[in-house]
């Protein structure tokens, strides 16, 4: 039997990165996160190998997994960098007596590097928001010396000079003995029904070969309106996958390879969620919750999401996390006015239609277009759902719908309050994106 490459997941959140790596054939043997709700969700879906602790208070030698340094294949993770994101800047800037420069979470990537330095994996993957690319930071010698191993070389930049953050990160990675680079990719290009751009730092210890993730795309922009229509499943069971060990076994995903030119049209909002029942099955208002499927899966992607066992019928499955937040009559009325894909910036409408201050959050009302991938699912969805309005119902998306747009299958359970579940979904790495990146790493670096 072929050995599955080993991996650990730092800042694991709800487990999206772990799920993608599992699908790509990795054995994820350890994970860590400081968020109690995230750890419980991870544990329910992946098992007990997750540690609930602030990584800054850990020592990889004593708190980390029992793995001999130099034998681990992959360290993966997405350290939270809120001051690198547009929303993070807006939130921190609105707090009294606090600025983004004082948010110490923007250097958590150095704790990621501490684990890389100790375990000496063959490769690593670090995911983050694209706002990091345009950020600069002032290099402080004492900060670098405290954060990195004492025998690591410092960056070549002069102390006190403002330097692009990616340059700083790459030099610190290379100081640990890795060849590293970064790349921005869109989750929609890899079969996720959502436009979500993220930056991935990838490093390898031996050689100078790093995957060009653009060559591993599986999906593309539709060429005409016919390709924008929801793909219809026409043969029962035709898309049921038999294995998750290789990327090309997933339904309606073309075989992934660098030479592949048969990329399929983007998976759309309709492909992802339109088989789910209304959350007011009896017509009650405001919308509440639905716990049973009323239709079989219609699209190939929906069938993959349902993952119906061979010995079960589609209507035997329990539907979870498909509950809707309460909406007032003003919200419901505005939702009805919007056309598909139409958005109103909060500050552009009259004062009577503004739900909150437009000087802090540049948010908007937006109804998702069923014939396109969704807009980026954000953790801000825990606050309200104005940017994520259902295409045909006057309400915001449920947790299950948001999870589907992130490529979590229906069997993936978020056992937390709805508010926490929204946050966990919004912060997660889409499993199908992690699957594609993990597959590329396994094929080009580890092989």
N, C-alpha and C positions, 0 to 999 in steps of 0.2 A: 504493500500500500504506500502511495506517495505521501511523504511527510508534508503536513500543512505548515507553512511558515508561521512563526510566532509573532505576536504583536501585543502592545499595550496601548491603552487609550487614556491620555491625560486630558483633564477638563472634559470628561466624557458626556456631561449633560444627560439627556434622556436616552442616549445610546445610538443616535443616528449614524455616527462614524463607525461604531462597533458593528452595527448591523450590515453596513456596506462592506466592511472588511470581511466579515463572516461570509457574505455572499460571494466575495472575490476569492475565497478559499483560504483565508487566514484563520489561525487559532488565536482569538483574543483572550489572553489568559489573565489580564489584570486591568483595572480601570480606577480612576480617582476623580472625585468632584466634591466641592464643598457645599453644594446646594442639596439640602435634605430632600426636597421633592424630586430633584433629578436623580439622586441616588436610589430612592425608593422605586421610581419608574424603571431605572436601569435594572435594578435587582429583580423586579417582577418579570421583565422580558428576557434577561440574559443570565441571571443567577447571582451567586453570592460573592463573586470575585471582584466586587467593587468596594473601594474604601471611601467612606464619607469623611473627608478631612480637607482642610485648607492646605494646598500643596506647598505654600510658603513655609509651613510649619513641619514639613516632612523631610526626612533624610532618605534618599533612594536606597541606601545600603541597609537601613533598618526597617523602614516603613514600606518600601517597595516590594515587588514580587521576588520570590526566591529563584532568581535567574542569574546564572553566572555571567558577569560582564563579558561582552564579546560574542555571546551565543544568541542574543536576541536579533530577530530579523528586522523588526520595524517598531519605531515609536511614532504614534500618531496623536493628533490632538488639535484643538482650536482654542488657544488661550484667549479669554475675553479681553478685548481692547476697546472699551466703550468710548474713550476719548479719540479713537481713530475713526469713529463713525459719525455721520452727520447728526443722527438723532442723539448720540451720546454727547456731542458738543452742545446741542440745544438744551438738553436736560441739565448738564452740569453747569452751563452758563446761566441757567435760570435759578440756581440755588444760591442763597445768600452767602457771601464770604467764601465762595469756592470757585475754582476755575478748573479747566481741563488739565492744566499743568500739575495740579495737586492730586490727581487721580492716579494712585499707585498701581491700579490694575493694568495700566498700559505698559508695564514692564514685566508682566507675568510670563511673557515668552522666555524670559531668562530662566525661570523655573523649569520650563519645558527643556531648555538647553542643559540645565543641571542634570536632568534624567538622561538626556542623550549622552552627555559627557560620561556619566557613570556606567551606563549599560553598554555603550559603544555598539549600537545596533548597526546592521548593514545599511539601513536607510531610515529616513524619517520623513514624515509629511506634517506640515503645520498649516492650518487653514485660518484665514482671517478676513475681515472686511476690507473692501477695496479702498476705503478712506485712508488706510495705512500708507498707501502708495504716495499720496501727495503730502503726507505729514513730514515735518522735520523735527529734529530734537537736538538739544545741546549736549554734547558728550561731556560727562563728568568722570574723571579718572577714578575717584573713590567709588562711584556707583558701579562701574565696570568691574573693579577689583573685588567688590563685595559680592557681585552677582555671579561671576564666572570663576572657574577653578584657578588657583594661584599660578599654575604652570601654563595657563593659556595665554597666548599672545594678545595684546590689546589691539584695538582697531587702529588703523593707520591715520585716522583723522586727528587734526589738532584739537586739543582740549578747548572747549568753549565755542567751537564753531558749530553753526547750525548745519546739520547734515541730514539728507533724506533718510527717513527711518528704514526703508528697505536696504540701503547701503550698510547701515549700522548692523542690521540683523544678519545680512549675508557675511559680513566680515567676522562677526562673532561665531557664526556657524563654521566658517572656514578655519577659524582659530582652533576649533575642536578637531580638525583633521578631515573635514568633509568638503566635497565638491558640491556646491549648492546653487540654486537659482530659484526665481519665483515666476509665476505665470498667473494671469487673470483668466478665468473661464466662467462660462454661463451654464448653470445647471440645465437649462432647457436643451442645450446641445447634447446632453447625455441621457435624455429620456425622462427628465423630471418635468411635470406640467407646470412649470413656473420659471419666469425669468429671474435668476438670482445670481448675480456676479459676485465671485469671491476670489481672493488671491490665495494661491497655494505655494508654500515654500517646500521644495523637495531637495533632499540631500542624500548623497551616497558616499560611503567610506572609501570604497575601492573603485578605481577607474574614473573616467570623466563622462560616462554616458548617463544622461538624465532623459526621461521621456518628454517628448513634445506633446503635451496633452491635447493640442489642437488636432493632432493626427489621429486621436482616438475618439473623435466625435461619432455619435450614432444617429443624431437627428439634425434637422436643418429647418430654415424658414420655408413655409409652403410656397409653391410656385403659382398657384391659382386658387380660386374659391373652392373648387372640388376637393383639394387637398386640405382645406381648412375644416371640412365637415368631420364629425365624429366618426372614427373607424368603427364599423359595426361587426360584431362577432356573428358569424353565420353558421358555424359548425360547433355544436356542444362539445366541450372538452378539447377543442382543437388547439387551444393555447395553454393548456395546463402544463406547467413545467415539471420536468422529472428530476431536476438537480439544481442546486444553487452553487455548485463548485466552480463553474465556469461562466463567464459573462454572457456567452452567446446562447445560453439555455433559457434566458428570460423571454417570455412571449413578446411579440411585436417589437423586439429589439434586434436589429440586424447584427450579424456576427461582427464582433469588434476586432479590428486589426488596423494597423497603420496604412494598409493598402485598400481599405474598404471605401468604396465610392457610392454604395447603395444606401446612403443615409435616408431615413424616413422623415416625413413631416413632423413638426413638433407635436408632442402630446398636449392636448388642449384641456381647458377647464371642463368642457363637456365630456371629454374622454374620461376625466378623472372622477367627477362627482354627480353626474346627472342621473345615475341609477339610484341614488339614495332617496329615501322617501321624504316627503315634507315633514317638518318638525311640528306641524299642527295637523296630525292625521284626521282629527275630527272637526277641523276648522276653527278651533279655539284661538282666541287672541288674548295676549300676545303669544307668538310661537313658543313652544316649550321643548318637547323631546320626542324622539321616535326610537324604539328599541327593537323593531323588527324590519327586515327587508320586505319590500312589497313587489320588487321586480328581480328577475335574474340579472346577472351582469350583462350589459349590452355591448360594451366595447372590449377589445382584448386587454387593455390596461385595467379595466374594472375587474375582469376575471382574474388577472394576476393579483390585484389587491385583495380580492375575496379569498383566494387560496382555498377553495372548497375541497375538503378531503374526498377521496374516491368513494367512501362509503356514506357520504352525507349529501343531502339535497340543499340547494341554495337557501331555501326557506327554513331550514333547520338551524341556521346559524343565528347567534345573538349579535345584534348591532350595538356597539358601545361607543361612548363619547359623542353621540350624535344629539347633543342638546344645545339649545340656543339661548343666548343672553336675552334679558328683557330689553324691549325697546319702547320708548315713549312715542306718543302719536306724532310728534314733530319729526322724529327720525323716520318713522314708517312712511310718512307722507313724502319726505324728501327722497327716500329710497325708491318710491314708486315713480318719481319724476325722471329719474336717470335712465338713459338708454344704455345698451350694452357697451362696456368699455368707456363710458362717459365719466369724467371726474370734474368736480368743482373744488377749487381751492377754497379753504374755509374763509380766507380773507377777501375772496372775490364775491361772496354773496352778502346779502343784507344782514345787518346786525341781528335781526329776528331769527335768522337761520343758522347762526353761529353757535355751536355747542360749547366752545371753550375759547380761551385766548388764542389769537392768531399771532401774537408776538413771541411766543415760546415754541409752539409746535407748528411747523409749516405743513400741516396735515390737510387732507381733503376727503370729500366723499367720492368714492369710486365704485361703480358697479362692474364686477368682473365680466369680461367678454368670453362667452362660452366657446367661441371659435379660435381662441388664442391661448397661449400659456398664461397663467395668472401673473399678476405683479408680485413683487417680492413679499413673501410672508415674513412679517417682522414680529419681534417680541412685543411691540407696542399694541398688538392685537389684544393683549390682556386688558388694556385700558378701555378700548372701545373698538367697534368693528366698522367704523365709517369708511375706511379704505378697502374693506373686503366685503362688499355687498354681494349677496347671492344673485346670479344672473336672472332668475325667474321668480324668486320669492322676495317679498319686502322684509328682509332681515339680513343680518350679517352672517358670516360663515360659522358653522359649528366647529368644534374641536376636531371631529372626525374629518370634515371636509378640508380643514386646514392641514391636517396630517396627511391626507391623500395628496394634496398639492405639494407636500414635502416628500412624497413617495414612501410614506409609512404604510404598510399593509394594514388591513382592518383587524388582523389578529394582534397588532401591536397596541397594547393597552396603556392608557395614561390614567393611573388610579388616583389622581389628585383632584383637587377642586378645579372647577372649570377655569378660573383665573390662572392658577398655576399651570394647568395643562396648556392653555394658550401660550404662555410664556415659554414653556419647555419646547413646544412645537416650533415657535418662531425662532428660537435660538439654535435649533438643531442643524447639523449637517445633513442634507438630504441623503438617505441611504443609497439611492441609485447613483448619485454623484460620487459618494465615497466608494461605491462598488467600482465605478469606472476608473477612478484614480488609483485605487488599490490594485486593480487588474493590470493597469499600465506599469505600476511599480513592480509587481510580481513578474511580469513578462520581460521587462527591459532591464531591471536592476538586479533582482534576486535570481533570475535564471542565468 
